Amino acid sequence: MLIGVDVRPLMHGRVSGVENYIRSLLQAMLEVDEENSYVLFYNSRRERGNFLPDFDGRRVKVVHTRYPNKLLHLLWRFFRWPKIDWIIKKKLGRQIDVFFVPDPRPAPVSKTVRKVTTFHDLSFERYPQYFSWRSRLWYKVLNPRCEIKTSAALIAVSEFTKRELGEIYKVPGEKVTVISEAVPGVLAPVLDEAELQRVREKYTLPDRFFLTFSTLEPRKNLESVMKAFSIFQKKQPLETYRLVLAGRQDCKMFGKVFLQEHPDILTAGFVEDGDKAALYTLARGLVFVSTYEGFGLPILEAMACGTPVISSACASMPEVVGEAGIIVDPYDTEKIADAMERLTLDEIRSEYREKGFERVKEFSWKKAARATLKVLKGDL
């Protein structure tokens, strides 16, 4: 079987949940699958550098086209032409059997080609006001209903996203397979004191702090986190904890977030992949009380590094956390503050640290890859 994979989302070099999903899943698929061949497709008028994961060139080919992106999207949106499998066949001389779209975008293929599309969340439908005008325009061009209709099967990264597909787009349950994400790369507690000190100095981190780690956008509920931290400080006047907000603000994609000015609330900015493990290790706990997530990858990342998690009780997060974290109402700042206070106790922190280690073991990219291959083949 010749499997086409849409790698367009990787072109821009961002490091977010979707990009981590595509890169980690693709690497795992190439590891566990010894039968099939792959074609990685993307379109860009300019050179993008090496943004693709390492692969065996005997089994994996790359098709890079150079059409003007805006023109191509308009042709795909309104005319469903040219078909991507035609483009690939013209370049390689081979017809793909299936086309995997790991993040929704216009992707017309022939009726003889099985198309499978992954949906991560439907925040753009639930909370359009949280997105920039550019993003809202993009989702109109995308036309998710058309991509759903022309897909033979859909993958959702959580039961919550599967329910959203049913409620918003009326997608029948049998068309959607839930395949969970996992921790990208190898994340574990950092024991090297020199490495911990390097990361502490690089991001100007305090001795003791609670961490939030996400794109700084409205649905991450940072206002509640900051209010809860102020309440926590009043309950613990003799303690010297601070709050660190890690992540970048992308105003091109999301609405602007206004951060409270507070001497004990610090911003770390964008955190490089190689520094993540040390950052999580240094934190007393992760406060991740978003109002809407399709999965919630920072929860698993923190657990893998031995960092206890305070998580939101809504959307997908309870199914990711299980019983391995403290679950709170994201709008109840008193409860969030109480959870932070609990994690100042060593015995409570140790309890959730161990629970987190066990919980992470239930998620695996190789398991996700095998399940994805079954969907691509039509076995699920």
C-alpha distance (Angstrom), angle and dihedral (degrees) to the residues before:
residue distance angle dihedral
M1 . . .
L2 3.81 . .
I3 3.81 109.9 .
G4 3.79 120.5 -161.5
V5 3.81 116.0 -154.4
D6 3.80 124.2 -164.0
V7 3.81 105.5 -135.6
R8 3.82 96.5 169.8
P9 3.83 92.6 115.3
L10 3.82 89.9 63.6
M11 3.81 94.8 57.6
H12 3.80 97.1 86.0
G13 3.79 95.9 57.3
R14 3.80 95.8 -126.5
V15 3.79 119.1 153.3
S16 3.80 105.8 -144.7
G17 3.79 137.2 124.9
V18 3.81 95.1 -79.9
E19 3.80 94.6 47.9
N20 3.81 91.2 46.6
Y21 3.80 89.2 50.2
I22 3.81 94.2 51.9
R23 3.80 96.0 43.6
S24 3.82 95.4 44.4
L25 3.81 95.1 43.2
L26 3.81 93.8 46.3
Q27 3.81 92.0 50.0
A28 3.81 90.6 49.4
M29 3.82 92.5 47.5
L30 3.79 91.1 52.8
E31 3.82 89.3 49.9
V32 3.82 98.4 49.3
D33 3.82 99.2 34.7
E34 3.80 114.7 77.6
E35 3.82 96.7 159.1
N36 3.79 108.4 58.8
S37 3.79 136.2 62.2
Y38 3.81 124.8 -135.8
V39 3.79 139.8 -145.0
L40 3.82 117.8 -162.3
F41 3.80 109.8 -153.4
Y42 3.80 130.2 -162.5
N43 3.79 138.5 149.1
S44 3.80 125.2 -143.8
R45 3.80 132.0 144.5
R46 3.79 91.4 -145.5
E47 3.77 133.4 49.3
R48 3.80 112.8 -91.0
G49 3.79 101.9 -166.7
N50 3.78 121.7 -126.5
F51 3.81 105.1 -37.9
L52 3.82 96.6 146.1
P53 3.81 125.4 97.7
D54 3.80 118.3 -109.5
F55 3.80 114.1 -83.4
D56 3.80 144.1 167.8
G57 3.81 106.7 -94.2
R58 3.80 91.3 -152.5
R59 3.81 91.2 66.3
V60 3.78 102.3 24.6
K61 3.79 126.5 59.0
V62 3.80 129.7 -176.7
V63 3.80 124.7 -138.9
H64 3.81 112.5 -164.3
T65 3.80 117.1 -179.7
R66 3.80 124.8 -172.1
Y67 3.81 105.5 -149.4
P68 3.83 118.7 141.1
N69 3.81 102.0 -90.0
K70 3.80 97.3 -140.6
L71 3.79 92.4 50.4
L72 3.79 92.2 46.0
H73 3.82 92.7 50.1
L74 3.79 91.2 50.2
L75 3.82 91.2 49.7
W76 3.80 90.6 48.6
R77 3.81 93.3 44.4
F78 3.81 98.0 49.9
F79 3.82 106.1 20.6
R80 3.84 103.2 24.0
W81 3.78 86.5 -134.3
P82 3.01 143.4 165.1
K83 3.80 97.4 32.4
I84 3.79 112.5 -131.0
D85 3.81 92.7 -135.2
W86 3.83 88.9 56.1
I87 3.80 89.9 53.1
I88 3.81 91.2 49.6
K89 3.81 92.8 46.5
K90 3.80 91.1 50.3
K91 3.81 90.0 53.1
L92 3.81 100.0 40.0
G93 3.78 104.6 21.6
R94 3.82 90.1 -126.4
Q95 3.80 132.9 104.3
I96 3.80 117.8 -129.2
D97 3.81 117.7 -131.7
V98 3.79 97.7 -155.5
F99 3.81 135.8 14.1
F100 3.80 119.0 -149.4
V101 3.81 116.9 -156.4
P102 3.85 105.5 -169.7
D103 3.81 93.2 -173.9
P104 3.84 122.1 26.2
R105 3.79 117.7 -98.3
P106 3.81 134.9 132.9
A107 3.82 104.6 -61.6
P108 3.82 114.4 159.2
V109 3.80 116.0 -173.9
S110 3.80 134.7 169.4
K111 3.80 118.9 -83.9
T112 3.80 89.3 -112.6
V113 3.83 90.6 62.3
R114 3.80 118.0 82.2
K115 3.82 109.7 -132.3
V116 3.81 122.3 -159.7
T117 3.83 120.8 -173.1
T118 3.80 129.4 -167.7
F119 3.81 119.6 -144.0
H120 3.80 116.3 -160.6
D121 3.79 99.8 -178.0
L122 3.78 141.9 -31.6
S123 3.80 98.1 -130.2
F124 3.81 89.6 131.8
E125 3.82 87.9 63.8
R126 3.80 97.7 40.8
Y127 3.81 98.0 41.0
P128 3.82 110.6 20.2
Q129 3.82 88.8 155.3
Y130 3.82 88.8 68.0
F131 3.81 92.2 63.3
S132 3.80 131.3 77.7
W133 3.79 119.3 -110.0
R134 3.82 88.7 -106.1
S135 3.79 91.6 57.3
R136 3.81 92.9 46.2
L137 3.81 89.1 52.1
W138 3.81 90.5 48.8
Y139 3.81 92.2 54.1
K140 3.80 89.8 51.7
V141 3.80 89.0 53.8
L142 3.78 89.8 45.5
N143 3.82 93.7 56.6
P144 3.84 97.1 -164.5
R145 3.82 93.1 -162.7
C146 3.80 90.1 62.7
E147 3.81 92.3 48.8
I148 3.80 89.8 49.9
K149 3.80 92.2 48.7
T150 3.81 93.6 49.3
S151 3.82 94.3 45.7
A152 3.79 117.9 93.2
A153 3.80 89.8 -152.2
L154 3.80 139.3 4.3
I155 3.79 131.8 -143.6
A156 3.81 121.1 -150.2
V157 3.80 120.5 -166.0
S158 3.83 92.1 -142.4
E159 3.78 141.9 17.3
F160 3.79 86.3 -111.8
T161 3.81 92.5 59.5
K162 3.80 89.5 47.0
R163 3.82 89.3 54.9
E164 3.81 90.1 47.9
L165 3.82 90.6 53.7
G166 3.79 88.7 52.9
E167 3.80 95.7 46.0
I168 3.80 99.4 42.6
Y169 3.81 103.4 31.0
K170 3.83 100.1 20.8
V171 3.81 91.2 -124.4
P172 3.83 110.7 173.2
G173 3.79 112.6 -115.3
E174 3.79 93.9 -123.8
K175 3.82 90.2 63.6
V176 3.83 92.6 59.4
T177 3.81 126.8 71.4
V178 3.81 118.7 -168.1
I179 3.81 112.9 -136.7
S180 3.80 115.5 171.8
E181 3.77 125.9 -139.2
A182 3.80 123.7 -124.3
V183 3.80 139.3 -155.6
P184 3.82 111.3 -60.6
G185 3.79 116.1 -124.9
V186 3.78 120.6 -21.0
L187 3.79 111.7 -39.8
A188 3.80 120.4 174.4
P189 3.80 138.3 143.7
V190 3.81 112.0 -67.4
L191 3.80 111.7 -127.0
D192 3.80 98.2 174.3
E193 3.81 106.5 103.5
A194 3.80 92.4 -159.8
E195 3.82 90.9 55.5
L196 3.80 91.5 47.7
Q197 3.80 90.5 50.5
R198 3.82 91.4 48.0
V199 3.81 91.8 55.0
R200 3.80 92.1 42.3
E201 3.81 90.5 55.5
K202 3.81 95.0 40.7
Y203 3.82 93.1 57.2
T204 3.84 96.6 28.5
L205 3.79 92.5 -119.8
P206 3.81 122.1 -177.7
D207 3.81 123.6 -125.2
R208 3.82 95.0 -102.9
F209 3.77 125.1 22.1
F210 3.77 148.4 146.9
L211 3.77 115.3 -126.7
T212 3.77 137.4 -143.1
F213 3.79 114.3 -171.2
S214 3.79 120.7 -172.1
T215 3.77 144.9 92.1
L216 3.80 104.9 -62.9
E217 3.80 99.5 -114.3
P218 3.83 134.7 133.6
R219 3.83 99.3 -98.6
K220 3.82 90.9 57.4
N221 3.81 86.2 77.5
L222 3.79 95.3 -136.5
E223 3.80 91.5 159.2
S224 3.82 90.4 65.4
V225 3.81 91.0 45.6
M226 3.80 91.8 53.5
K227 3.82 92.9 46.1
A228 3.80 90.3 48.2
F229 3.79 90.7 50.5
S230 3.81 90.8 53.9
I231 3.82 89.5 51.8
F232 3.82 90.1 47.6
Q233 3.81 90.5 52.9
K234 3.80 91.2 53.8
K235 3.81 90.0 51.2
Q236 3.82 91.1 48.7
P237 3.83 104.0 36.6
L238 3.80 93.4 158.8
E239 3.81 95.2 49.9
T240 3.81 121.1 90.7
Y241 3.80 102.9 -147.7
R242 3.77 121.3 144.8
L243 3.79 133.7 -164.6
V244 3.81 119.6 -120.7
L245 3.81 119.8 -162.4
A246 3.81 108.2 -159.0
G247 3.79 124.2 -172.2
R248 3.76 138.6 62.4
Q249 3.78 130.7 -85.8
D250 3.81 113.1 -125.1
C251 3.80 106.8 -165.9
K252 3.82 91.3 173.9
M253 3.79 89.7 67.0
F254 3.80 107.1 22.8
G255 3.78 138.1 36.7
K256 3.78 117.2 -93.2
V257 3.80 121.2 -88.1
F258 3.80 119.6 -148.1
L259 3.78 110.7 -147.6
Q260 3.76 121.4 -150.5
E261 3.79 115.6 -113.4
H262 3.78 106.7 -124.6
P263 3.83 129.2 149.3
D264 3.81 91.3 -131.6
I265 3.82 97.1 45.5
L266 3.79 110.4 83.8
T267 3.81 132.7 -176.2
A268 3.80 118.8 -141.3
G269 3.80 97.3 -175.0
F270 3.80 122.8 -152.7
V271 3.81 113.1 -1.9
E272 3.80 119.0 -150.7
D273 3.80 118.0 -127.7
G274 3.78 92.3 -115.4
D275 3.82 91.3 57.6
K276 3.81 98.0 48.2
A277 3.80 98.3 89.9
A278 3.80 93.4 51.4
L279 3.81 91.9 46.3
Y280 3.81 92.1 52.6
T281 3.82 91.2 44.1
L282 3.79 91.9 54.1
A283 3.83 94.5 50.3
R284 3.79 122.5 93.5
G285 3.79 89.0 -143.0
L286 3.80 143.4 -23.1
V287 3.81 115.7 -111.3
F288 3.80 105.3 -156.5
V289 3.80 108.0 164.5
S290 3.79 101.4 149.4
T291 3.81 117.8 164.0
Y292 3.80 93.4 -137.4
E293 3.81 133.3 22.5
G294 3.78 133.4 155.9
F295 3.80 89.8 -150.8
G296 3.81 118.1 -22.8
L297 3.80 107.4 -130.9
P298 3.85 97.0 -177.3
I299 3.82 87.1 67.3
L300 3.80 91.9 63.6
E301 3.80 92.9 38.7
A302 3.80 91.1 55.8
M303 3.80 93.0 46.0
A304 3.81 91.0 50.6
C305 3.81 88.2 56.5
G306 3.80 93.8 48.4
T307 3.80 94.9 -105.6
P308 3.84 115.7 140.4
V309 3.79 116.2 -125.8
I310 3.81 133.7 -135.2
S311 3.79 104.3 -162.6
S312 3.77 139.5 -174.2
A313 3.81 119.1 -103.8
C314 3.80 93.7 -137.7
A315 3.81 140.4 78.3
S316 3.82 115.8 1.4
M317 3.77 99.0 -25.9
P318 3.82 100.8 91.6
E319 3.82 90.9 55.4
V320 3.82 90.1 52.0
V321 3.81 95.6 45.1
G322 3.80 97.6 41.8
E323 3.81 106.8 173.7
A324 3.79 93.8 -35.3
G325 3.80 98.0 93.5
I326 3.80 143.6 36.6
I327 3.81 108.5 -91.0
V328 3.81 118.6 -155.9
D329 3.79 141.0 172.5
P330 3.83 102.0 -94.9
Y331 3.81 91.4 -140.3
D332 3.82 95.9 48.9
T333 3.79 102.4 89.4
E334 3.82 92.0 179.5
K335 3.81 90.7 58.2
I336 3.80 91.8 47.1
A337 3.82 89.5 50.8
D338 3.83 90.1 48.7
A339 3.82 89.8 52.4
M340 3.80 90.8 51.6
E341 3.80 89.6 49.5
R342 3.82 90.4 52.3
L343 3.79 91.2 54.6
T344 3.81 91.2 57.6
L345 3.82 85.8 71.7
D346 3.81 110.2 88.0
E347 3.81 95.3 -144.8
I348 3.82 92.8 52.2
R349 3.78 91.7 45.9
S350 3.81 91.6 49.5
E351 3.80 90.8 49.8
Y352 3.81 93.6 54.9
R353 3.80 91.7 40.1
E354 3.82 90.4 60.4
K355 3.79 92.9 42.5
G356 3.79 89.1 52.6
F357 3.80 93.1 53.3
E358 3.82 89.9 53.9
R359 3.79 93.8 45.3
V360 3.81 94.2 53.8
K361 3.82 90.2 57.6
E362 3.81 89.3 67.5
F363 3.83 91.4 66.6
S364 3.80 122.6 69.0
W365 3.81 134.6 167.9
K366 3.81 90.9 -147.2
K367 3.80 89.8 54.7
A368 3.82 88.8 48.2
A369 3.82 90.4 48.5
R370 3.81 93.4 52.6
A371 3.80 91.5 48.2
T372 3.82 91.2 47.6
L373 3.81 91.2 51.5
K374 3.81 89.8 53.6
V375 3.82 90.0 53.9
L376 3.82 91.1 47.5
K377 3.80 90.2 51.8
G378 3.80 91.9 46.2
D379 3.82 93.7 -115.3
L380 3.83 92.3 125.1
